[in-house]
Amino acid sequence: MPRDDSQPRFPAVPSDHWDGRRFFNPHADTDKSPRELWRLYKTRGPRWTPPVPESQRPFRPVAPARGEVAVTFIGQATFLIQIGGAAFLTDPVYSDRAGPFGRLGPKRVRPPAVRMEDLPTIDAVLLSHNHYDHLDTPTLRHLARRRGVPQVMTGLGNGPMMRRAGFDAVHELDWWDSLPGPHGTRITFVPAQHWSARGPFDRRRTLWGGFVVETPEAAVYFAGDSGYCPHFREIGRRFGAIDVALLPIGAYEPRWFMAAQHMNPAEAVRAHRDLGARHSVAMHFGTFQLTAEGIDAPVQALHHALAEQAVDPAHFAVPRFGEPLRFRRVYI
């Protein structure tokens, strides 16, 4: 099991994604030049119009039967995953903005679809990487200190920030590291093609990735953020068919800038097929305007890509915000 102490954990020797100083992607370069950043800054897309607010009803968590999986989309990459008697919260972000100090960064256009007080008891937080729309320190402090969530699992280098947030049990994982999870689950940190930074001087200092949560009956894959890459085929090969895959479909325009780190919907469908996933669920859309596509563009493009690639839409769901999706053993 990965050690749990006050210092960040890093690989002891250089590897295919660690050069002894920074992490890197083996299949693509996600770093951008100042000229590219300036070109992106001048790119203008349609301004998101917030959807008509819906009255938020108290969330009633489901109680999945043995062999059943339930996933509830709360917003962006925040999901409640219920599997094998355990409840996980992925990349929890409840703040109004995805940025530093609570005042910078894009403002959310939809409130969290499940109120914090309506969540069931959470056994662990799964944190994919440290970007502000995935790692929100006020939310983490609330979960650790007020909700009493016992542990967090994350990539290498993120441990000190998690401990400052109040978590005592922090497990820093390298790609393919695996450890026992709550209620007999097993958690594996898997590769993604992305990057990390919280400011201008810490780019790629901590590791990014996704998670596979397994029970004897089912496996759920949470991709975090990723560009399309060979990792998906490798994950499918190592784990066999994934029962439920949570895949990002948004924040992909313009492609000349975003392709290395964010899939577009057509690539998400390709990832679904590479994984051999029985079911996939879309995420990373309709919450924060991070890039130049319109608010409805990812879902529309996903429907088009499913038809074009002859994938049954019943096997790649667009979740309603706050509505639990249940995948029963008979379907799994």
N, C-alpha and C positions, 0 to 999 in steps of 0.2 A: 504493500500500500504506500502511496506517496507520503513523504514525511509532512508533518504539520507543525511548523515552527514560525518564528517571527521574521524569517528572511525569505525572499522570493526564491523559488526553485528554478534552476536552469539545467539543461543537459550538461553532462560532464565533458563531453567531447563534441567537436563539430559533427553535424548530421546533415541529412538531405534537406533540412529546413532551419538550421541554426549554424551560423558561421563563427560562433564563439563570442559574438558581440550583439548581433541582431538576428531575429527570425526572418525568413524569406520564403517565398513560394517557389516550389521546384518547377512549376509549369508555366509561370508568367511573372512579369514584373509589374507590380501595382504602383510603384513610385512615379510621381509626376514632376515635370520640370516647372519652374516659375512661369514660363511662357504658356504651358498648357493650363496651369491654374488660372492665369489671367484670361485666357480664351474661354475657359469654363465660366468665369465670373461674368463675362459679357453675354453668355448664353441666356436667353430669356424664354421661358415656357409659359403656358397658360397659368394664371393665378388660380389656385384652388378655391372653390366656393364651398364653405363648410356645408355638409348635408343638413337637412332639417332635423333638429334634435328630436330624438325619441325619448319618451318618458322612461326613465330607468327603473325597472322593477327589481325588487330584491332577487338576487341570484339564489337558486336552490340547487346545490350541487347534486349530481347524480351519484348513485352508489353502484359502480360497475360490478357485475357478477364476475365470478372466476373465469378467466380467459377473455374478458371483455376489456376494451380500451375506450376511454372517454377523453376527448380533447375539447377545450373551450377557448376560443379566440378572444382575447381581451383587448388587443390592439398592437400594431407594429409586429414585434416578435415575441410578445408576451402571451404565453399559453398556460393554462392549467391542464396538466396531463395527469390523468388518473389511470393507474395500471397496477395490477397485482396487489391491491390494497394500499398502495402508496400514492401520494399526491406530490407532484413536482410543479414548480413555477419557473418558466423559462424567461430569461432576460427581462426581469420585471421593471417596467417604467410606468410610474403613476404621476410623474411631474407634468406640469403644463407645457414645459419647453424641453427640447432635446439639446441641451447645451450647458455651458458652465454658469455657475452662480444663480441658476434659476431665472435668468433674465435674457440670456443670449441663446441663439439657436432657433430653429423653426418651432412655431407654436402648434400644438396638436389641434386638429380640426374635429376630432371626436374624443369625448371623455373615455376613460377606461370603461370597458363594457361590463365589468364586474367590479363592484365596489370592494375596497380592501376589507371592509368589515364583513362582507358576505362570503369571502373565501373560506373554504374548509381548512382544517389544520394542514399546513404545508410541511412535508417531511424534508424537503431539500430544495434549494435553488440551483438551477443549472444556468451558468453564465457563460455565453459563448465568446465574448470579447469585450473590449473596453470602450467602444464608441458610445457617444452620449445617448443615442437612441436605443442602446442595449444595456448599458451600465449606468444606472441612475442612483447616485449615492443617497439622496433623501429616501427613496423607496427602500433601498437595502437597509438603511439604518432602522426604518420603521419595522421591516420584517424581522431583523435580528433582535431588536431591543424590546419592541412592543408586542409583536406577534410571536416571538420566541421560536423562530424557525431554527432548527438545530444545526444545520450544516449547509455549506455551499460548495459546489464543484465547479472548477473553472480552469482556464489554461495557465500554463507556466508564467510566472511573473506577476500575476494578479493578486497573490496572497496578501501582501501588506495592505492593500486598499480594502480587501474584504475584512481583515482583522480590525482596521480602523472603523469600519462600518458597524462592528460589534459582533461579528461571527467568531466563535471560538473554534469550531471544527471547520477548517478550510482545507480542501484537497486540491492541490495544484497538479494538473495532469499534462503530460506530453501526448502527442498524437499516438493513438492506439493503446495508451494506458487504460487499464480497466480496474475497477474495484467493486466490492460488494456495496449495494445500496440498501435503502430501507425496505423492510417487508420482503426480503428475499430477492429483490431485483438486482440486476447487475448493470453498472454504468460504464460506458466506454467513451472516451474523448476521441473524436475522429477528425481527420483533416478537412480543411476548407481552404478555398483560394480567396484570401482577403488580406487585411492588414490591421494594424492597431495603432492608436495614438489618442492621447487626451489633450495634447498641446503641441506646440511647434517643435519640441526637442526630444520627444520620446517615441518617434515613429518606429514601429516594429520591435519595440523593447519587450513586449509581452505577447503571448501566443494566442491565436484565434483558432476557432474550430467549431465543431458540432458535437452532438451527443447521440449515442444509441442506448436506449433503456430497454433491457431485456427481462422477460420472465420466461418460465418454461413454455408458456402458451403463446407469447406474442413479443414482437419487437417494434419499438417506436423510434424513429429517427428525427431529430430536430437539427436542421441544417445550419442555424445561425445565419450568417451572411456568407455568400460565396459567388464567385464567378463560375461559369460552366467550365469543367475541367475533368481530367481522368479520375479524380478522387471518387466520384459517384460510382463509377463502375467497380472500383476497388472495394468500396464499402459494401456494395451489393454482393461481390464475390466472397468477402470475408464473413458476412453475416447471413448469407442466403437471402431469400426474399424478405424484404422489409414489409411489415404488415401495414404500418401507417407512417408516412413520411410527411413532415412539415417543411414545405419548401417556399423560399422567397420568390415573389413574382414582381416586385416593385423596385423603384429607385434605379432605373436602368438607362435613362437618356441624359446626355447624348452618348451614343455607343462608342465613339472614338475615345471617350474618357472613362466610361463606366464598365466596359465589357470585361475587363480583367477581374473586377471585384464584385460585380452584381449581375446576376443572370437577368435576361429578359424573359417574358412568359414562354416564348418558344423554346428557349434553352431549359427552362424549368420542366417543360414536358419531356425534353430529352433526358434530363436528370432522372425524372420519374421512371422512364424506361430503362436507363442504365442501372438504376437501383434494383430493378425488378420489383418495385413497390406494388403491393396489392391495392393500396389506397394512398393517395396523396391529398394534402390539405394546403391551400394557399395561405401565405402570410406576407408580412412586410409590405402592406399596401394600405391606402386610405386613412392613414393616421397622422403622419408628419410629411410635409412636402419637402423632400430632400433633393429632388432633381427636377428635370424639365418636363416630364410627361404629365398629362392631366390626371385628375383624381380618379377618373373612371377608366383610364386607358389600360392599366394592367389587367383588370378583369375582362374587358372587351378583347384584348389581345390574347388572353389565355383561352377564351372560348374559340377564337379563330385558330389558335395553334392546336388545340385538341382535335378540331375537325380536320385540319390539314395533316396531322400526324396519325389520324385514325385511332385516337385514344378515346375510349368511352368516357364522356363527362361524369358518369357515375363513379368513376375511379379517380377523379381529381376534383375535389370539392372546393368551392369558394364558400368559406364559412360566413354565416351571419355573425356580426359582433355580439358576443355574449351568449350565443346559443350552443349548448353542448352537442357535439357530434359523437355518437356511440357506434363503435365497431364491434359487432358481436362475433362470437366464435364461429358461428355458422357462416359468416361472411369472411372472416379471417382464414 
